Amino acid sequence: MSSETSIGTEILKNLYKKYQNKFYYQPYGIDDYFIKENKIKLKEFEEKENIILTVGRIGSPQKNHEMLLKVIEKIDLKDWKVIIAGEIENPEFLEVFKNFINQNPNLKDKIIITGPITDRKELYELYNRSKIFVMTSIFESFGIVMVEAGYFRNYLITTDVISAKDITNNEKCGDIVPINDADTFAKKLEFAINNPEYIKEKAENFRNHVLENFLWDKIIEKLQNKILEIENSRK
């Protein structure tokens, strides 16, 4: 039996001590064959644009986009733009966003809501253009969008969802903020905007971490080795 996070795996082991050796950590992964087949050329960090990106169901209480607006309100974006990509799950958020822009007219041209992006190549190109990926969720099962962002050399700031430590390699390639802590998130994001060399290094670490741990061929190889290990132990 597998769990997609190391924390989840340990929780299961503690809950079902009799079956501790039956639980296996197996994260989700990214299909880089699609990227190669579609000839998506990965941009170097210097080629990217000053874009802060988040991808998810827009307006979903889980995704906590209201917090993202609070964060943006607290910082100086300078020449950066924020792109919120995804299906509009809760139309009421658009009213929240409208009121936010009315109160902050200087941000009108700084924040873009794309709506749903059904073409995966188009979505990957958006990751490819961005430098910073943010996740303000209250909870996540895993958060595959963070892994996709890492593949395309994004620096990551995420709330402390269950997969955060695995995906950031214990903050070696991204920063983790307490859930609902807009003040700390804003400080991290403003620091990132003002320190390009810092986020460049973290983004490269993130990409290497994804290549080593979150590609499906690597994940399946580890699973196959685990199965062989179990089979050999029974002989």
N, C-alpha and C positions, 0 to 999 in steps of 0.2 A: 504494500500500500504506500502511496506516495503523497507528499504534500509539496506545494509549490514554493514554500518559504522555509528557511531553517528554523525560524521561531515557531511556525506552525508544526513542524516536525517534532520539535522538542515538547510542545504542548501535548501532542498525541502520545508521545512516549511516556510522559508523566501521567496522563489520564489512563492509559492502558498499559500498565507496567508489565503485565503478563506477555504482551506482544511487542515489547520494546524493539526487538531485533527485526521486526516485520516492517517498520516504517522507514521510508527512504525519501530523502530530499531531492526533488526533481523540479527545477524552476521551468517557467515558460521560456520560449526562445524566439528568435527572429529568423526568418527565412531569407538568408542572403542570396540564395539562388535566384529569387525573383529580382533582386537588385542587379545582379550580374546579367541576367537574361535581358533585362530592360535597359542595360547599358547606362545605368545611373552613375555618373562620375562623381565620386565623393569630393567635396570641396575641402581644401585646406582651410584651417581656421582663419587665415588672413583673407581668404576669398569670401568669407561669409558676411552677411549684413547684420547691422545692429538691431536684431529682432529678438524679442522675448516671446516664446511660444508656449501655449498650453493646448492640449488636445483632449477632448472628452465631451461627454453629453452636457451641453450648455444649459445651465440653470438647474441641473440635478442637485438636490441637497447634499448628496454624497460628495460631489466635486467641489462644492463650497466656493463658487466663483465670486460670491459677494465678498469673501475675504480678499480675493485677488484685487478687487476694486479698491478696497481699503488700503492695501499695500501700495498700489499705484499712486493713490492720493497722498501718501506719506513721503514720496521720493521725487527727486528731480530726474526725469527720464532723459534729459538732454536731447541727443539726436536719435534716441532709441524709439522703436515702436513695439507695441504689444499686439500679438495676434491670438485670438481665442477661436480655435477651430473645433467644429463638431456639430452634430445634430442639435437643434433646439428642442430639448426635452421639456423644458418648462417655459412657456411663452411669457410668464409673469416676470422672468428675469430680464426680458427685453425692456419692460417698464422700469425695472430697477436701474438698468443701464442707462435708459433715457434720462431719468432723474439725476443719475450720477453725472452725466455729461452736462446737463443744465446747470449743475452746481460747480462743475469744473470745465468750463468752455474751452480752456487752453489745452485740454486733452482730447478734444473732438477728433483731431486728425492723427492722434497718437495710438488709438485703440481700434482694432479691426475685428469684427465678428464675421467669420466666413460663412457660417452655416455648414451643413454636411458636406464632406469631401468623400465621395464614393470611389473615386479613382485612386487606387493605392499609390500609383506612380506620382500623382500630383501631391499626395500627402507626404511621400518620402522626399520629394523635392522641397517641400516646405521645411521639413527637418533639416535638410541639406543647407538651406539658406540661413537658418537661425543659429544664434550663438548660445542662447540661454534657454533652457526648458524649465518650466515651473509646474509644480503639482501642489495644489492647496487642499487636497481631499481630506475628509474626515476619516474615511476608511477606504481600503482597497483590498480586493482579493489577491492581486499581484501588482498590476500596473504596467502592462506590456508597453505602453506608450513611452515610459521612461527608458526602457531598454532600446526601443527604436531610436529615441533621441540620442542615446549614448553611441549607438552605431554610427550616427552621422555627426559625431564630435560636438555635442552640445554639453555645456556646463549645466549641472542639475542642482536645483534647490527644491526639496520636497518636504512636506510635512511627515511626521513620524508614523507613517502607515506601516503595516506589518512587514512589507517587503523592503523597506527603505534601507536597512542596514546591509542586506544582501546586494541590492542593486548599486549602492554607493560604495560597496566594499568597506563598510564601517567608516564612511565619510572620506575615504582616500580619493574618491573621484566625484564628490558632490557633497552638498551640505544638507543636513536634516534639521528641521525646525519643529518645535512642539506644535501639535494640532491646535488650530484656531489662534495661534500667536502671531497676529499681523505685525506687531512692532518688531519682533525678532526677524520675521521674514523680510520686512522692509529694509532692515539694517543689512541683512545678507545680500539682498538684491542690489541695494545702492553700492555696497562694497564691490560687488561683481561688475557693475557698470563702470566703476572708477578704476578698476584694476584688471586691464585686459590680459596682461601676462599671467596673472593668477588663474583666470578662468581658462586661458589657453592650455596651461599645464594640466588643470583638472579635467578639461574636456578630452585631452589626449589620453590621460589615465583611464577615463571612463570608456573611451572606445576600446582600448586594449583589454579592459576588464570584460566588456561585452563579447569581444572576439574569443576570449578564453572560456567564458562561462555561460553565455546566453545565445549561442548559435545552435540551431536544432541538430546539426550533424555532430557537434561536440556533446550535446546533451544525450543524444541517442547512443553515442559511443560509450559514454559512462554507464548508461542504463544496461547496454549489452554486456559490458564488463561485469556489472553487478550480477546480472542473471547467470553469467558463466561462473562467477565466483560461488554462487549458491549451488549451481549444478555440480560443480567440482567438489564442494564440501559434502555432498550426499553420496559420493562414490566410495 
